[in-house]
Structure formats: C-alpha cells, structure tokens
C-alpha cells in the first residue's frame, strides 16, 4: 500500500494500518538502529540527580533523558558532566542545545561533542543544582 492511498481521513483497518506503518518505516530510518536506553557515564564531581541520565539512538537521532547534578553545591562555570556510551553512534557535528535546570528552569547550554562528551555551561545569573538532559537531537 502506498502512502498516497490514505489521504481523505478514512478510517483504516488493522491490515491497512500495519501496511501504513511499514511504508513509513521503509521510507525513513526511524527505528533502525535502536540502541535501547543506555546509561550515560557521569563526569567526575557529578552524580545522577532524580533520574538516571541515559542516551538512546533511534535511527539518526540521539535521545537523552535524566538529570545530572554537582556532587555538592550548585552547577557553575563550564564543565564536562558526562559521556555518551560508545554503543551509540557519535554525532558527526557538535550539537548545542538549551537544557532546563532547577530554580524555575534556568536554561543552560549543553554541548554534545563529536567525541561523545557532554559539556554544560551554567547560567550567568541565577543558580541551578541540576541540569535536565531531556532532548531529541539529530546525529547528522
């Protein structure tokens, strides 16, 4: 079944639905490979906060979840806070995104390097005790 066959909002039966899912998967790399959730190695001086920091590769996307905090005190300056596992494809370019922190969600700069390193830069104003890594990012 081609994707163009369902364009009018018509309800489809399970056979048609499975064919639609197969067609979508055949036309994208979503779902392959899927590494499953793998724990991130947390950097020296840092620990997992409330949720274990994990990474997952699904196709050409990197999914992150979990929180990292300083072993004591607030997050300050720029620091290497973790490493993406080697079972996940390294990004081909450096990835930069804004991540939420504590204290009302003060945003921080998070960089995923081509060497799988995770670096955080704390906000210039305000304080945060942890960084929430949650994101879906392109690997290419």
Kinemage of the C-alpha trace (Angstrom):
@kinemage 1
@onewidth
@group {chain A} dominant
@subgroup {mainchain}
@vectorlist {calphas} color= white
{ca unk a 1} P 0.000 0.000 0.000
{ca unk a 2} L 1.415 3.391 -0.940
{ca unk a 3} L 1.197 6.322 1.451
{ca unk a 4} L -0.899 8.223 -1.090
{ca unk a 5} L -3.800 5.772 -0.647
{ca unk a 6} L -4.816 7.268 2.698
{ca unk a 7} L -5.349 10.967 2.149
{ca unk a 8} L -9.024 11.569 2.866
{ca unk a 9} L -9.155 10.815 6.616
{ca unk a 10} L -10.826 7.444 6.038
{ca unk a 11} L -10.619 5.009 8.943
{ca unk a 12} L -8.361 2.095 8.116
{ca unk a 13} L -8.453 -1.489 9.296
{ca unk a 14} L -5.540 -3.163 11.113
{ca unk a 15} L -4.112 -4.622 7.898
{ca unk a 16} L -4.074 -1.195 6.233
{ca unk a 17} L -2.635 0.374 9.411
{ca unk a 18} L 0.227 -2.137 9.516
{ca unk a 19} L 0.878 -1.507 5.822
{ca unk a 20} L 0.969 2.232 6.506
{ca unk a 21} L 3.461 1.760 9.346
{ca unk a 22} L 5.587 -0.494 7.119
{ca unk a 23} L 5.529 2.133 4.353
{ca unk a 24} L 6.601 4.876 6.754
{ca unk a 25} L 9.434 2.750 8.125
{ca unk a 26} L 10.546 1.817 4.601
{ca unk a 27} L 10.810 5.497 3.693
{ca unk a 28} L 12.759 6.586 6.770
{ca unk a 29} L 15.418 5.203 9.070
{ca unk a 30} L 13.249 5.671 12.141
{ca unk a 31} L 13.526 2.651 14.344
{ca unk a 32} L 16.816 1.313 12.998
{ca unk a 33} L 19.127 1.062 14.733
{ca unk a 34} L 17.556 1.298 18.173
{ca unk a 35} L 20.164 1.001 20.908
{ca unk a 36} L 17.636 0.945 23.745
{ca unk a 37} L 18.260 3.189 26.752
{ca unk a 38} L 21.913 3.070 27.884
{ca unk a 39} L 23.309 4.794 30.978
{ca unk a 40} L 25.493 7.854 30.414
{ca unk a 41} L 28.854 7.851 32.214
{ca unk a 42} L 28.633 10.787 34.624
{ca unk a 43} L 31.721 13.006 34.916
{ca unk a 44} L 33.950 13.327 37.978
{ca unk a 45} L 32.393 15.657 40.560
{ca unk a 46} L 28.865 14.970 39.291
{ca unk a 47} L 26.139 12.430 40.070
{ca unk a 48} L 22.769 11.386 38.728
{ca unk a 49} L 20.085 13.588 40.272
{ca unk a 50} L 16.492 12.330 40.420
{ca unk a 51} L 16.517 10.413 37.114
{ca unk a 52} L 19.391 8.279 35.806
{ca unk a 53} L 20.980 10.052 32.819
{ca unk a 54} L 20.579 7.871 29.731
{ca unk a 55} L 21.032 8.042 25.969
{ca unk a 56} L 19.314 6.174 23.157
{ca unk a 57} L 19.967 6.097 19.433
{ca unk a 58} L 16.924 5.616 17.231
{ca unk a 59} L 17.854 5.842 13.561
{ca unk a 60} L 19.796 9.046 13.115
{ca unk a 61} L 18.504 10.687 16.300
{ca unk a 62} L 20.024 10.858 19.762
{ca unk a 63} L 17.544 10.859 22.625
{ca unk a 64} L 18.613 11.956 26.086
{ca unk a 65} L 16.821 11.783 29.410
{ca unk a 66} L 17.673 12.130 33.072
{ca unk a 67} L 19.331 14.702 35.272
{ca unk a 68} L 22.888 15.399 36.414
{ca unk a 69} L 23.877 17.419 39.467
{ca unk a 70} L 27.101 18.567 41.084
{ca unk a 71} L 28.266 16.223 43.850
{ca unk a 72} L 27.934 19.241 46.151
{ca unk a 73} L 26.653 22.777 45.680
{ca unk a 74} L 25.324 24.386 42.516
{ca unk a 75} L 26.383 23.913 38.915
{ca unk a 76} L 28.882 26.622 37.987
{ca unk a 77} L 31.023 27.568 35.010
{ca unk a 78} L 31.660 25.178 32.144
{ca unk a 79} L 32.300 21.525 32.918
{ca unk a 80} L 32.408 18.041 31.391
{ca unk a 81} L 29.433 16.399 33.063
{ca unk a 82} L 29.278 13.093 31.209
{ca unk a 83} L 29.949 10.898 28.198
{ca unk a 84} L 27.585 9.212 25.733
{ca unk a 85} L 28.230 5.424 25.613
{ca unk a 86} L 30.290 4.024 22.707
{ca unk a 87} L 27.373 1.769 21.731
{ca unk a 88} L 25.748 4.913 20.305
{ca unk a 89} L 26.975 6.477 17.071
{ca unk a 90} L 28.970 9.651 17.701
{ca unk a 91} L 27.460 12.845 16.271
{ca unk a 92} L 29.089 13.955 13.017
{ca unk a 93} L 28.894 17.583 14.158
{ca unk a 94} L 28.913 19.229 17.561
{ca unk a 95} L 25.358 19.524 18.936
{ca unk a 96} L 24.417 22.537 21.067
{ca unk a 97} L 21.064 22.912 22.828
{ca unk a 98} L 19.464 24.670 25.779
{ca unk a 99} L 18.568 22.436 28.698
{ca unk a 100} L 16.417 23.204 31.707
{ca unk a 101} L 17.878 23.401 35.172
{ca unk a 102} L 16.489 23.739 38.663
{ca unk a 103} L 15.352 27.037 40.187
{ca unk a 104} L 12.486 27.691 37.831
{ca unk a 105} L 14.022 26.070 34.776
{ca unk a 106} L 17.014 28.394 34.337
{ca unk a 107} L 18.324 27.315 30.902
{ca unk a 108} L 21.876 26.065 30.429
{ca unk a 109} L 23.983 25.449 27.382
{ca unk a 110} L 24.684 21.761 26.773
{ca unk a 111} L 27.141 20.606 24.097
{ca unk a 112} L 27.406 17.058 22.786
{ca unk a 113} L 30.828 16.714 21.160
{ca unk a 114} L 31.825 14.522 18.231
{ca unk a 115} L 33.823 12.554 20.832
{ca unk a 116} L 30.535 11.826 22.727
{ca unk a 117} L 31.438 14.228 25.551
{ca unk a 118} L 28.669 16.164 27.311
{ca unk a 119} L 29.652 19.658 28.453
{ca unk a 120} L 27.428 22.043 30.404
{ca unk a 121} L 27.729 25.808 30.842
{ca unk a 122} L 25.821 27.123 33.845
{ca unk a 123} L 23.749 30.312 33.541
{ca unk a 124} L 25.465 33.623 34.231
{ca unk a 125} L 22.621 34.676 36.518
{ca unk a 126} L 20.598 32.539 38.859
{ca unk a 127} L 21.623 29.175 40.229
{ca unk a 128} L 20.804 25.608 39.372
{ca unk a 129} L 21.503 22.448 41.298
{ca unk a 130} L 20.978 20.127 38.322
{ca unk a 131} L 20.629 20.014 34.549
{ca unk a 132} L 17.824 18.089 32.851
{ca unk a 133} L 19.251 16.474 29.708
{ca unk a 134} L 15.897 15.628 28.072
{ca unk a 135} L 16.146 16.159 24.310
{ca unk a 136} L 15.773 14.541 20.891
{ca unk a 137} L 18.684 15.608 18.685
{ca unk a 138} L 19.958 14.808 15.171
{ca unk a 139} L 23.209 12.815 14.923
{ca unk a 140} L 23.995 14.197 11.465
